[in-house]
Amino acid sequence: MDFFSNCYQDGTRADAYATLEFKNTYHLAYRDLPEILRQHVQGTKAVDFGCGTGRSTRFLRQFGFDAIGVDISEDMLRKAREIDPQGDYRLIPGDDLSSLDQGAFDLVLSMFTFDNIAGRKTETKKRIFRDLSSLLKPTGRIVHVVSRPEIYTHEWASFSTRDFPQNRSARSGDTVRIIVLDHADRRPVEDILWTHESYVEVFREAALQQLSKYEPLAGDDDAYNWVSEREIAPWAIYVLAKDELTRS
């Protein structure tokens, strides 16, 4: 069964993705994370789920986390190890997280990973969230960063969607297209749109509590050439915990 739809299973795409930094629209996904992690996470043992070329894994290590990066793409992990030979990057074929220690982690970080998980129904995402939850200590947290639906219908410092007017009629589970402007590969990326309401349903069915939700906007101190980022938040950042009944 094809649980993941990953457009980054491509060597050329991986090489381009490896050049991405923490600037422009991406800056807003990372800018507030150190404070969010400080407020919500106890301990330093982390899994970066869907680590790609290791940008977010290295980000976690910069802030004191002992982070393992996991991904389904061998091409992405190849670049991660090339950039960061000392890092711990592991292949997880399909969605199999069984090789990781269960109940051992303080944090699971998921940066944009669920934008690439296919399926109109909640079952696949629910099962993956349950598997991620099983990695956590009782006090552990999932920090889940995803694209808001609005990212696919506006122009941004890092992205363009003007060539894809069909995105405007997309609903949860539909494929949407976007072009990344921050690297040289201008082939459209195919993501899977998922609304806040659909995520709330998945969290409930996966026995997860939403502790907080953040929607970062650009500010005057962010020195980039913003397009829509001051008025419309491109990203949603969810902080999730195990439901009280699942912690014992």
BATIDREN-168360 format. One record per residue (C-alpha): chain; residue in three letters; x, y, z. Coordinates in pm, whole numbers, plus 50000, padded with zeros to 5 digits. Layout:
REM residues N
<atom><kette>A</kette><rest>ALA</rest><px>X</px><py>Y</py><pz>Z</pz></atom>
...
***
This chain:
REM residues 248
<atom><kette>A</kette><rest>MET</rest><px>50000</px><py>50000</py><pz>50000</pz></atom>
<atom><kette>A</kette><rest>ASP</rest><px>50127</px><py>50347</py><pz>49914</pz></atom>
<atom><kette>A</kette><rest>PHE</rest><px>50089</px><py>50539</py><pz>50238</pz></atom>
<atom><kette>A</kette><rest>PHE</rest><px>50314</px><py>50827</py><pz>50136</pz></atom>
<atom><kette>A</kette><rest>SER</rest><px>50310</px><py>51044</py><pz>49828</pz></atom>
<atom><kette>A</kette><rest>ASN</rest><px>50656</px><py>51196</py><pz>49832</pz></atom>
<atom><kette>A</kette><rest>CYS</rest><px>50755</px><py>51417</py><pz>49539</pz></atom>
<atom><kette>A</kette><rest>TYR</rest><px>51106</px><py>51435</py><pz>49686</pz></atom>
<atom><kette>A</kette><rest>GLN</rest><px>51188</px><py>51074</py><pz>49588</pz></atom>
<atom><kette>A</kette><rest>ASP</rest><px>51402</px><py>51224</py><pz>49316</pz></atom>
<atom><kette>A</kette><rest>GLY</rest><px>51776</px><py>51292</py><pz>49316</pz></atom>
<atom><kette>A</kette><rest>THR</rest><px>51749</px><py>51626</py><pz>49136</pz></atom>
<atom><kette>A</kette><rest>ARG</rest><px>51477</px><py>51741</py><pz>49374</pz></atom>
<atom><kette>A</kette><rest>ALA</rest><px>51685</px><py>51631</py><pz>49673</pz></atom>
<atom><kette>A</kette><rest>ASP</rest><px>51987</px><py>51825</py><pz>49548</pz></atom>
<atom><kette>A</kette><rest>ALA</rest><px>51773</px><py>52139</py><pz>49509</pz></atom>
<atom><kette>A</kette><rest>TYR</rest><px>51599</px><py>52093</py><pz>49843</pz></atom>
<atom><kette>A</kette><rest>ALA</rest><px>51936</px><py>52062</py><pz>50016</pz></atom>
<atom><kette>A</kette><rest>THR</rest><px>52010</px><py>52425</py><pz>49924</pz></atom>
<atom><kette>A</kette><rest>LEU</rest><px>51707</px><py>52561</py><pz>50113</pz></atom>
<atom><kette>A</kette><rest>GLU</rest><px>51781</px><py>52781</py><pz>50411</pz></atom>
<atom><kette>A</kette><rest>PHE</rest><px>51571</px><py>52940</py><pz>50688</pz></atom>
<atom><kette>A</kette><rest>LYS</rest><px>51485</px><py>53251</py><pz>50490</pz></atom>
<atom><kette>A</kette><rest>ASN</rest><px>51182</px><py>53414</py><pz>50325</pz></atom>
<atom><kette>A</kette><rest>THR</rest><px>50852</px><py>53232</py><pz>50385</pz></atom>
<atom><kette>A</kette><rest>TYR</rest><px>51038</px><py>52940</py><pz>50543</pz></atom>
<atom><kette>A</kette><rest>HIS</rest><px>51171</px><py>53181</py><pz>50806</pz></atom>
<atom><kette>A</kette><rest>LEU</rest><px>50820</px><py>53204</py><pz>50951</pz></atom>
<atom><kette>A</kette><rest>ALA</rest><px>50799</px><py>52828</py><pz>50998</pz></atom>
<atom><kette>A</kette><rest>TYR</rest><px>51119</px><py>52826</py><pz>51207</pz></atom>
<atom><kette>A</kette><rest>ARG</rest><px>51135</px><py>53171</py><pz>51365</pz></atom>
<atom><kette>A</kette><rest>ASP</rest><px>50920</px><py>53095</py><pz>51671</pz></atom>
<atom><kette>A</kette><rest>LEU</rest><px>51013</px><py>52729</py><pz>51716</pz></atom>
<atom><kette>A</kette><rest>PRO</rest><px>51287</px><py>52781</py><pz>51976</pz></atom>
<atom><kette>A</kette><rest>GLU</rest><px>51044</px><py>52959</py><pz>52209</pz></atom>
<atom><kette>A</kette><rest>ILE</rest><px>50764</px><py>52711</py><pz>52137</pz></atom>
<atom><kette>A</kette><rest>LEU</rest><px>50996</px><py>52421</py><pz>52217</pz></atom>
<atom><kette>A</kette><rest>ARG</rest><px>51119</px><py>52595</py><pz>52531</pz></atom>
<atom><kette>A</kette><rest>GLN</rest><px>50763</px><py>52638</py><pz>52655</pz></atom>
<atom><kette>A</kette><rest>HIS</rest><px>50630</px><py>52294</py><pz>52574</pz></atom>
<atom><kette>A</kette><rest>VAL</rest><px>50910</px><py>52035</py><pz>52565</pz></atom>
<atom><kette>A</kette><rest>GLN</rest><px>51082</px><py>51877</py><pz>52863</pz></atom>
<atom><kette>A</kette><rest>GLY</rest><px>51402</px><py>51693</py><pz>52778</pz></atom>
<atom><kette>A</kette><rest>THR</rest><px>51619</px><py>51682</py><pz>52470</pz></atom>
<atom><kette>A</kette><rest>LYS</rest><px>51570</px><py>51345</py><pz>52299</pz></atom>
<atom><kette>A</kette><rest>ALA</rest><px>51401</px><py>51408</py><pz>51963</pz></atom>
<atom><kette>A</kette><rest>VAL</rest><px>51291</px><py>51251</py><pz>51636</pz></atom>
<atom><kette>A</kette><rest>ASP</rest><px>51268</px><py>51466</py><pz>51325</pz></atom>
<atom><kette>A</kette><rest>PHE</rest><px>50998</px><py>51284</py><pz>51127</pz></atom>
<atom><kette>A</kette><rest>GLY</rest><px>51035</px><py>51341</py><pz>50754</pz></atom>
<atom><kette>A</kette><rest>CYS</rest><px>51374</px><py>51506</py><pz>50795</pz></atom>
<atom><kette>A</kette><rest>GLY</rest><px>51446</px><py>51538</py><pz>50422</pz></atom>
<atom><kette>A</kette><rest>THR</rest><px>51801</px><py>51664</py><pz>50375</pz></atom>
<atom><kette>A</kette><rest>GLY</rest><px>51836</px><py>51730</py><pz>50747</pz></atom>
<atom><kette>A</kette><rest>ARG</rest><px>51767</px><py>52102</py><pz>50768</pz></atom>
<atom><kette>A</kette><rest>SER</rest><px>51526</px><py>52066</py><pz>51062</pz></atom>
<atom><kette>A</kette><rest>THR</rest><px>51738</px><py>51796</py><pz>51229</pz></atom>
<atom><kette>A</kette><rest>ARG</rest><px>52036</px><py>52028</py><pz>51234</pz></atom>
<atom><kette>A</kette><rest>PHE</rest><px>51807</px><py>52306</py><pz>51355</pz></atom>
<atom><kette>A</kette><rest>LEU</rest><px>51708</px><py>52092</py><pz>51655</pz></atom>
<atom><kette>A</kette><rest>ARG</rest><px>52068</px><py>52009</py><pz>51736</pz></atom>
<atom><kette>A</kette><rest>GLN</rest><px>52155</px><py>52379</py><pz>51725</pz></atom>
<atom><kette>A</kette><rest>PHE</rest><px>51910</px><py>52428</py><pz>52011</pz></atom>
<atom><kette>A</kette><rest>GLY</rest><px>52043</px><py>52145</py><pz>52224</pz></atom>
<atom><kette>A</kette><rest>PHE</rest><px>51839</px><py>51846</py><pz>52112</pz></atom>
<atom><kette>A</kette><rest>ASP</rest><px>51980</px><py>51499</py><pz>52059</pz></atom>
<atom><kette>A</kette><rest>ALA</rest><px>51794</px><py>51449</py><pz>51731</pz></atom>
<atom><kette>A</kette><rest>ILE</rest><px>51749</px><py>51152</py><pz>51500</pz></atom>
<atom><kette>A</kette><rest>GLY</rest><px>51637</px><py>51235</py><pz>51147</pz></atom>
<atom><kette>A</kette><rest>VAL</rest><px>51412</px><py>50980</py><pz>50974</pz></atom>
<atom><kette>A</kette><rest>ASP</rest><px>51274</px><py>50979</py><pz>50621</pz></atom>
<atom><kette>A</kette><rest>ILE</rest><px>51140</px><py>50745</py><pz>50352</pz></atom>
<atom><kette>A</kette><rest>SER</rest><px>51357</px><py>50898</py><pz>50077</pz></atom>
<atom><kette>A</kette><rest>GLU</rest><px>51702</px><py>50752</py><pz>50024</pz></atom>
<atom><kette>A</kette><rest>ASP</rest><px>51791</px><py>51048</py><pz>49800</pz></atom>
<atom><kette>A</kette><rest>MET</rest><px>51708</px><py>51295</py><pz>50075</pz></atom>
<atom><kette>A</kette><rest>LEU</rest><px>51901</px><py>51100</py><pz>50337</pz></atom>
<atom><kette>A</kette><rest>ARG</rest><px>52199</px><py>51075</py><pz>50104</pz></atom>
<atom><kette>A</kette><rest>LYS</rest><px>52216</px><py>51455</py><pz>50091</pz></atom>
<atom><kette>A</kette><rest>ALA</rest><px>52161</px><py>51482</py><pz>50467</pz></atom>
<atom><kette>A</kette><rest>ARG</rest><px>52459</px><py>51257</py><pz>50537</pz></atom>
<atom><kette>A</kette><rest>GLU</rest><px>52669</px><py>51438</py><pz>50278</pz></atom>
<atom><kette>A</kette><rest>ILE</rest><px>52600</px><py>51773</py><pz>50443</pz></atom>
<atom><kette>A</kette><rest>ASP</rest><px>52618</px><py>51641</py><pz>50799</pz></atom>
<atom><kette>A</kette><rest>PRO</rest><px>52833</px><py>51325</py><pz>50822</pz></atom>
<atom><kette>A</kette><rest>GLN</rest><px>52812</px><py>51323</py><pz>51203</pz></atom>
<atom><kette>A</kette><rest>GLY</rest><px>52433</px><py>51330</py><pz>51207</pz></atom>
<atom><kette>A</kette><rest>ASP</rest><px>52207</px><py>51033</py><pz>51280</pz></atom>
<atom><kette>A</kette><rest>TYR</rest><px>51984</px><py>50986</py><pz>50973</pz></atom>
<atom><kette>A</kette><rest>ARG</rest><px>51777</px><py>50671</py><pz>50927</pz></atom>
<atom><kette>A</kette><rest>LEU</rest><px>51565</px><py>50527</py><pz>50650</pz></atom>
<atom><kette>A</kette><rest>ILE</rest><px>51213</px><py>50423</py><pz>50751</pz></atom>
<atom><kette>A</kette><rest>PRO</rest><px>51064</px><py>50238</py><pz>50453</pz></atom>
<atom><kette>A</kette><rest>GLY</rest><px>50697</px><py>50319</py><pz>50419</pz></atom>
<atom><kette>A</kette><rest>ASP</rest><px>50575</px><py>50433</py><pz>50755</pz></atom>
<atom><kette>A</kette><rest>ASP</rest><px>50753</px><py>50176</py><pz>50969</pz></atom>
<atom><kette>A</kette><rest>LEU</rest><px>50876</px><py>50341</py><pz>51289</pz></atom>
<atom><kette>A</kette><rest>SER</rest><px>50929</px><py>50013</py><pz>51474</pz></atom>
<atom><kette>A</kette><rest>SER</rest><px>51308</px><py>50044</py><pz>51461</pz></atom>
<atom><kette>A</kette><rest>LEU</rest><px>51292</px><py>50345</py><pz>51694</pz></atom>
<atom><kette>A</kette><rest>ASP</rest><px>51272</px><py>50311</py><pz>52071</pz></atom>
<atom><kette>A</kette><rest>GLN</rest><px>50911</px><py>50322</py><pz>52183</pz></atom>
<atom><kette>A</kette><rest>GLY</rest><px>50820</px><py>50562</py><pz>52464</pz></atom>
<atom><kette>A</kette><rest>ALA</rest><px>51170</px><py>50708</py><pz>52466</pz></atom>
<atom><kette>A</kette><rest>PHE</rest><px>51143</px><py>51056</py><pz>52312</pz></atom>
<atom><kette>A</kette><rest>ASP</rest><px>51064</px><py>51399</py><pz>52449</pz></atom>
<atom><kette>A</kette><rest>LEU</rest><px>50982</px><py>51547</py><pz>52109</pz></atom>
<atom><kette>A</kette><rest>VAL</rest><px>50868</px><py>51442</py><pz>51765</pz></atom>
<atom><kette>A</kette><rest>LEU</rest><px>50909</px><py>51728</py><pz>51518</pz></atom>
<atom><kette>A</kette><rest>SER</rest><px>50728</px><py>51708</py><pz>51185</pz></atom>
<atom><kette>A</kette><rest>MET</rest><px>50816</px><py>51992</py><pz>50948</pz></atom>
<atom><kette>A</kette><rest>PHE</rest><px>50584</px><py>51993</py><pz>50644</pz></atom>
<atom><kette>A</kette><rest>THR</rest><px>50586</px><py>51610</py><pz>50632</pz></atom>
<atom><kette>A</kette><rest>PHE</rest><px>50209</px><py>51571</py><pz>50641</pz></atom>
<atom><kette>A</kette><rest>ASP</rest><px>50180</px><py>51796</py><pz>50335</pz></atom>
<atom><kette>A</kette><rest>ASN</rest><px>50302</px><py>51493</py><pz>50140</pz></atom>
<atom><kette>A</kette><rest>ILE</rest><px>50090</px><py>51216</py><pz>50292</pz></atom>
<atom><kette>A</kette><rest>ALA</rest><px>49818</px><py>51116</py><pz>50048</pz></atom>
<atom><kette>A</kette><rest>GLY</rest><px>49460</px><py>51014</py><pz>50117</pz></atom>
<atom><kette>A</kette><rest>ARG</rest><px>49120</px><py>51177</py><pz>50142</pz></atom>
<atom><kette>A</kette><rest>LYS</rest><px>49025</px><py>50987</py><pz>50456</pz></atom>
<atom><kette>A</kette><rest>THR</rest><px>49175</px><py>51019</py><pz>50802</pz></atom>
<atom><kette>A</kette><rest>GLU</rest><px>49288</px><py>50658</py><pz>50847</pz></atom>
<atom><kette>A</kette><rest>THR</rest><px>49642</px><py>50693</py><pz>50717</pz></atom>
<atom><kette>A</kette><rest>LYS</rest><px>49720</px><py>51013</py><pz>50903</pz></atom>
<atom><kette>A</kette><rest>LYS</rest><px>49552</px><py>50880</py><pz>51217</pz></atom>
<atom><kette>A</kette><rest>ARG</rest><px>49766</px><py>50565</py><pz>51212</pz></atom>
<atom><kette>A</kette><rest>ILE</rest><px>50086</px><py>50762</py><pz>51155</pz></atom>
<atom><kette>A</kette><rest>PHE</rest><px>50005</px><py>51002</py><pz>51440</pz></atom>
<atom><kette>A</kette><rest>ARG</rest><px>49940</px><py>50704</py><pz>51667</pz></atom>
<atom><kette>A</kette><rest>ASP</rest><px>50276</px><py>50556</py><pz>51570</pz></atom>
<atom><kette>A</kette><rest>LEU</rest><px>50446</px><py>50890</py><pz>51639</pz></atom>
<atom><kette>A</kette><rest>SER</rest><px>50265</px><py>50915</py><pz>51972</pz></atom>
<atom><kette>A</kette><rest>SER</rest><px>50396</px><py>50571</py><pz>52069</pz></atom>
<atom><kette>A</kette><rest>LEU</rest><px>50751</px><py>50708</py><pz>52042</pz></atom>
<atom><kette>A</kette><rest>LEU</rest><px>50683</px><py>50968</py><pz>52312</pz></atom>
<atom><kette>A</kette><rest>LYS</rest><px>50744</px><py>50960</py><pz>52682</pz></atom>
<atom><kette>A</kette><rest>PRO</rest><px>50429</px><py>51035</py><pz>52884</pz></atom>
<atom><kette>A</kette><rest>THR</rest><px>50527</px><py>51403</py><pz>52891</pz></atom>
<atom><kette>A</kette><rest>GLY</rest><px>50647</px><py>51407</py><pz>52531</pz></atom>
<atom><kette>A</kette><rest>ARG</rest><px>50516</px><py>51641</py><pz>52263</pz></atom>
<atom><kette>A</kette><rest>ILE</rest><px>50458</px><py>51635</py><pz>51890</pz></atom>
<atom><kette>A</kette><rest>VAL</rest><px>50526</px><py>51966</py><pz>51717</pz></atom>
<atom><kette>A</kette><rest>HIS</rest><px>50349</px><py>51945</py><pz>51385</pz></atom>
<atom><kette>A</kette><rest>VAL</rest><px>50420</px><py>52215</py><pz>51124</pz></atom>
<atom><kette>A</kette><rest>VAL</rest><px>50209</px><py>52217</py><pz>50807</pz></atom>
<atom><kette>A</kette><rest>SER</rest><px>50099</px><py>52441</py><pz>50524</pz></atom>
<atom><kette>A</kette><rest>ARG</rest><px>49771</px><py>52623</py><pz>50578</pz></atom>
<atom><kette>A</kette><rest>PRO</rest><px>49527</px><py>52593</py><pz>50284</pz></atom>
<atom><kette>A</kette><rest>GLU</rest><px>49587</px><py>52961</py><pz>50209</pz></atom>
<atom><kette>A</kette><rest>ILE</rest><px>49945</px><py>52891</py><pz>50105</pz></atom>
<atom><kette>A</kette><rest>TYR</rest><px>49812</px><py>52730</py><pz>49786</pz></atom>
<atom><kette>A</kette><rest>THR</rest><px>49602</px><py>53029</py><pz>49677</pz></atom>
<atom><kette>A</kette><rest>HIS</rest><px>49837</px><py>53326</py><pz>49722</pz></atom>
<atom><kette>A</kette><rest>GLU</rest><px>50181</px><py>53447</py><pz>49620</pz></atom>
<atom><kette>A</kette><rest>TRP</rest><px>50471</px><py>53438</py><pz>49867</pz></atom>
<atom><kette>A</kette><rest>ALA</rest><px>50835</px><py>53528</py><pz>49901</pz></atom>
<atom><kette>A</kette><rest>SER</rest><px>50925</px><py>53158</py><pz>49868</pz></atom>
<atom><kette>A</kette><rest>PHE</rest><px>50636</px><py>53022</py><pz>49661</pz></atom>
<atom><kette>A</kette><rest>SER</rest><px>50414</px><py>53084</py><pz>49361</pz></atom>
<atom><kette>A</kette><rest>THR</rest><px>50069</px><py>52939</py><pz>49296</pz></atom>
<atom><kette>A</kette><rest>ARG</rest><px>49941</px><py>53175</py><pz>49024</pz></atom>
<atom><kette>A</kette><rest>ASP</rest><px>49967</px><py>52901</py><pz>48760</pz></atom>
<atom><kette>A</kette><rest>PHE</rest><px>49733</px><py>52672</py><pz>48955</pz></atom>
<atom><kette>A</kette><rest>PRO</rest><px>49390</px><py>52838</py><pz>48989</pz></atom>
<atom><kette>A</kette><rest>GLN</rest><px>49238</px><py>52493</py><pz>49047</pz></atom>
<atom><kette>A</kette><rest>ASN</rest><px>49391</px><py>52503</py><pz>49396</pz></atom>
<atom><kette>A</kette><rest>ARG</rest><px>49111</px><py>52739</py><pz>49499</pz></atom>
<atom><kette>A</kette><rest>SER</rest><px>48849</px><py>52466</py><pz>49473</pz></atom>
<atom><kette>A</kette><rest>ALA</rest><px>49058</px><py>52200</py><pz>49650</pz></atom>
<atom><kette>A</kette><rest>ARG</rest><px>48924</px><py>52027</py><pz>49959</pz></atom>
<atom><kette>A</kette><rest>SER</rest><px>49090</px><py>51809</py><pz>50221</pz></atom>
<atom><kette>A</kette><rest>GLY</rest><px>49269</px><py>51521</py><pz>50053</pz></atom>
<atom><kette>A</kette><rest>ASP</rest><px>49296</px><py>51689</py><pz>49712</pz></atom>
<atom><kette>A</kette><rest>THR</rest><px>49626</px><py>51737</py><pz>49533</pz></atom>
<atom><kette>A</kette><rest>VAL</rest><px>49743</px><py>52098</py><pz>49509</pz></atom>
<atom><kette>A</kette><rest>ARG</rest><px>50044</px><py>52240</py><pz>49328</pz></atom>
<atom><kette>A</kette><rest>ILE</rest><px>50299</px><py>52501</py><pz>49422</pz></atom>
<atom><kette>A</kette><rest>ILE</rest><px>50634</px><py>52621</py><pz>49288</pz></atom>
<atom><kette>A</kette><rest>VAL</rest><px>50925</px><py>52677</py><pz>49526</pz></atom>
<atom><kette>A</kette><rest>LEU</rest><px>51113</px><py>52995</py><pz>49435</pz></atom>
<atom><kette>A</kette><rest>ASP</rest><px>51400</px><py>52953</py><pz>49683</pz></atom>
<atom><kette>A</kette><rest>HIS</rest><px>51586</px><py>52689</py><pz>49484</pz></atom>
<atom><kette>A</kette><rest>ALA</rest><px>51668</px><py>52618</py><pz>49121</pz></atom>
<atom><kette>A</kette><rest>ASP</rest><px>51420</px><py>52334</py><pz>49061</pz></atom>
<atom><kette>A</kette><rest>ARG</rest><px>51105</px><py>52512</py><pz>48942</pz></atom>
<atom><kette>A</kette><rest>ARG</rest><px>50905</px><py>52199</py><pz>48870</pz></atom>
<atom><kette>A</kette><rest>PRO</rest><px>50571</px><py>52215</py><pz>49052</pz></atom>
<atom><kette>A</kette><rest>VAL</rest><px>50555</px><py>52038</py><pz>49386</pz></atom>
<atom><kette>A</kette><rest>GLU</rest><px>50241</px><py>51831</py><pz>49444</pz></atom>
<atom><kette>A</kette><rest>ASP</rest><px>50114</px><py>51851</py><pz>49801</pz></atom>
<atom><kette>A</kette><rest>ILE</rest><px>49801</px><py>51722</py><pz>49969</pz></atom>
<atom><kette>A</kette><rest>LEU</rest><px>49573</px><py>51990</py><pz>50112</pz></atom>
<atom><kette>A</kette><rest>TRP</rest><px>49439</px><py>51928</py><pz>50463</pz></atom>
<atom><kette>A</kette><rest>THR</rest><px>49228</px><py>52176</py><pz>50656</pz></atom>
<atom><kette>A</kette><rest>HIS</rest><px>49240</px><py>52264</py><pz>51025</pz></atom>
<atom><kette>A</kette><rest>GLU</rest><px>48904</px><py>52098</py><pz>51078</pz></atom>
<atom><kette>A</kette><rest>SER</rest><px>49034</px><py>51777</py><pz>50920</pz></atom>
<atom><kette>A</kette><rest>TYR</rest><px>49343</px><py>51784</py><pz>51141</pz></atom>
<atom><kette>A</kette><rest>VAL</rest><px>49129</px><py>51830</py><pz>51452</pz></atom>
<atom><kette>A</kette><rest>GLU</rest><px>48940</px><py>51516</py><pz>51355</pz></atom>
<atom><kette>A</kette><rest>VAL</rest><px>49264</px><py>51323</py><pz>51302</pz></atom>
<atom><kette>A</kette><rest>PHE</rest><px>49408</px><py>51438</py><pz>51635</pz></atom>
<atom><kette>A</kette><rest>ARG</rest><px>49095</px><py>51324</py><pz>51816</pz></atom>
<atom><kette>A</kette><rest>GLU</rest><px>49092</px><py>50984</py><pz>51649</pz></atom>
<atom><kette>A</kette><rest>ALA</rest><px>49464</px><py>50940</py><pz>51719</pz></atom>
<atom><kette>A</kette><rest>ALA</rest><px>49408</px><py>51011</py><pz>52091</pz></atom>
<atom><kette>A</kette><rest>LEU</rest><px>49608</px><py>51334</py><pz>52082</pz></atom>
<atom><kette>A</kette><rest>GLN</rest><px>49531</px><py>51662</py><pz>52256</pz></atom>
<atom><kette>A</kette><rest>GLN</rest><px>49597</px><py>51991</py><pz>52083</pz></atom>
<atom><kette>A</kette><rest>LEU</rest><px>49771</px><py>52205</py><pz>52345</pz></atom>
<atom><kette>A</kette><rest>SER</rest><px>49844</px><py>52506</py><pz>52126</pz></atom>
<atom><kette>A</kette><rest>LYS</rest><px>49824</px><py>52630</py><pz>51770</pz></atom>
<atom><kette>A</kette><rest>TYR</rest><px>50035</px><py>52908</py><pz>51621</pz></atom>
<atom><kette>A</kette><rest>GLU</rest><px>49997</px><py>53087</py><pz>51288</pz></atom>
<atom><kette>A</kette><rest>PRO</rest><px>50309</px><py>53305</py><pz>51246</pz></atom>
<atom><kette>A</kette><rest>LEU</rest><px>50285</px><py>53630</py><pz>51053</pz></atom>
<atom><kette>A</kette><rest>ALA</rest><px>50573</px><py>53841</py><pz>50924</pz></atom>
<atom><kette>A</kette><rest>GLY</rest><px>50671</px><py>54138</py><pz>51137</pz></atom>
<atom><kette>A</kette><rest>ASP</rest><px>50865</px><py>54458</py><pz>51092</pz></atom>
<atom><kette>A</kette><rest>ASP</rest><px>51180</px><py>54296</py><pz>51231</pz></atom>
<atom><kette>A</kette><rest>ASP</rest><px>51178</px><py>54021</py><pz>50966</pz></atom>
<atom><kette>A</kette><rest>ALA</rest><px>51400</px><py>54165</py><pz>50693</pz></atom>
<atom><kette>A</kette><rest>TYR</rest><px>51263</px><py>53989</py><pz>50384</pz></atom>
<atom><kette>A</kette><rest>ASN</rest><px>51072</px><py>54102</py><pz>50077</pz></atom>
<atom><kette>A</kette><rest>TRP</rest><px>50731</px><py>53987</py><pz>50193</pz></atom>
<atom><kette>A</kette><rest>VAL</rest><px>50442</px><py>53936</py><pz>49953</pz></atom>
<atom><kette>A</kette><rest>SER</rest><px>50142</px><py>53800</py><pz>50147</pz></atom>
<atom><kette>A</kette><rest>GLU</rest><px>50318</px><py>53704</py><pz>50470</pz></atom>
<atom><kette>A</kette><rest>ARG</rest><px>50224</px><py>54014</py><pz>50672</pz></atom>
<atom><kette>A</kette><rest>GLU</rest><px>49850</px><py>53959</py><pz>50629</pz></atom>
<atom><kette>A</kette><rest>ILE</rest><px>49813</px><py>53583</py><pz>50581</pz></atom>
<atom><kette>A</kette><rest>ALA</rest><px>49989</px><py>53310</py><pz>50776</pz></atom>
<atom><kette>A</kette><rest>PRO</rest><px>50135</px><py>53044</py><pz>50544</pz></atom>
<atom><kette>A</kette><rest>TRP</rest><px>50201</px><py>52787</py><pz>50817</pz></atom>
<atom><kette>A</kette><rest>ALA</rest><px>50023</px><py>52632</py><pz>51113</pz></atom>
<atom><kette>A</kette><rest>ILE</rest><px>50224</px><py>52502</py><pz>51409</pz></atom>
<atom><kette>A</kette><rest>TYR</rest><px>50042</px><py>52256</py><pz>51636</pz></atom>
<atom><kette>A</kette><rest>VAL</rest><px>50167</px><py>52134</py><pz>51973</pz></atom>
<atom><kette>A</kette><rest>LEU</rest><px>50018</px><py>51794</py><pz>52056</pz></atom>
<atom><kette>A</kette><rest>ALA</rest><px>50028</px><py>51568</py><pz>52361</pz></atom>
<atom><kette>A</kette><rest>LYS</rest><px>49903</px><py>51221</py><pz>52434</pz></atom>
<atom><kette>A</kette><rest>ASP</rest><px>49548</px><py>51214</py><pz>52557</pz></atom>
<atom><kette>A</kette><rest>GLU</rest><px>49524</px><py>51176</py><pz>52934</pz></atom>
<atom><kette>A</kette><rest>LEU</rest><px>49378</px><py>50824</py><pz>52896</pz></atom>
<atom><kette>A</kette><rest>THR</rest><px>49676</px><py>50706</py><pz>52689</pz></atom>
<atom><kette>A</kette><rest>ARG</rest><px>49952</px><py>50830</py><pz>52920</pz></atom>
<atom><kette>A</kette><rest>SER</rest><px>49940</px><py>50563</py><pz>53186</pz></atom>
***
